[in-house]
Structure formats: structure tokens, C-alpha cells
């Protein structure tokens, strides 16, 4: 496998955005992602002409614009008015003197001091995840007449879900930040592993039976995963 990397810029709405072009002989198609620091990374087949890469970026300009806008909207959440992802939307961090623990009120998350609230907010996220992911697991098992498996919250750095050899479902607490349809997909993915402990076509048929719209949820995780994992 041959790989090359070159750092350049791409132009979007008159702005110059740092762009890392990574070519590899092992790649067959083009892909693009936006790193947390705002750098655009383009993955391309080794010998693809530059013109085709530029065309690809232009065709995905709207997507790129959305990613970059969101990145700036969610930049530095640990301040008054900072935005925290929650169930596919966001909560604004607001100050309320004398609170001992974060308090969720409408579209706001109230804390005593936004600048030092990080640890308390992460603890709050985990408690929310415990309640909401647990409720979705219970409800999906009931809907599909499946036995409710034991489960735990996970803090894996790259994985959304897991199924242990003992049959314990692990669900990443960061799922509380994703849309409800994505939570349901990850739960269904792990439930499907009870029947197929692999990622074969038979496994994906099980997933599709439990979660017909799994492709959209997987796309969401591919495109936004890095973003949620910054927490
Ligand atoms: Zn899997």
C-alpha cells in the first residue's frame, strides 16, 4: 500500500480552510471528514486526478458548510451560553447561583458556574444516558418480543456499542448526545448480535428487521462520530 499526504487549502464562500489530502493505493472511493479542529481531511485513491477531487469537494459544499457551521456553533461549550449536544439537538449552558448539580430546564442546562461545570455535566450526561438508553432498550425488547438483556454504560473511545461473550450489552454514554433514531439503531445492532455474532449479510438482515432505517443512523455516526467523541 502506498500513501501520501499533502496539506493545502480549499476555498469555501471566500474562506481558506486547511485541508489535508490523504491518498492511498488501498482506497477505491473518495471520502471527506471534518476534524474537531476544523481541518478538512479528504481521503482519495492514489492516482485520482486533482480535478475529480475538487469536483467532489464542490458537490459536497453544502455538507461541508453545515459541518463547519456546527463546529463553530459548538466551539468551547464550557462557558455561559455554550452549546452541548443532547438527543440530536442542543442545550445551552446557563448560570444559576447555588445549584449543587446541573438542572435541565427546557432548552437549557443550569449550572452554578459554566466555566467549572465540565465534570458535573459529564456526570449528568451519564445519569441521563442510564435512564434514557435503559428505557429504549426495555421498549425495543418488548416491541420485538426479545428477552431484556443485562446492560451497562460504556466509556469506550471509539465504539458505540458492544456485546460481551457473557451477553452483556454495552452502550456508550455519548449516545445521549445523538438523535433518538441513532440510539435505537445502536441498541438494535447489539440485539442483532445475540443471533449473529459477526457482521455478515445475515447479521445485517437481523438489524434491518429490528431497525429498517439503519443506513441513515450509520451515516450519522460516520459523519458525526468524531464530534461526539471529543467529550
Ligand atoms: Zn457489531
Boltz pocket constraint, residues with backbone or C-beta under 6 A from the ligand:
constraints:
  - pocket:
      binder: B
      contacts: [[A, 189], [A, 193], [A, 198], [A, 199]]
      max_distance: 6.0
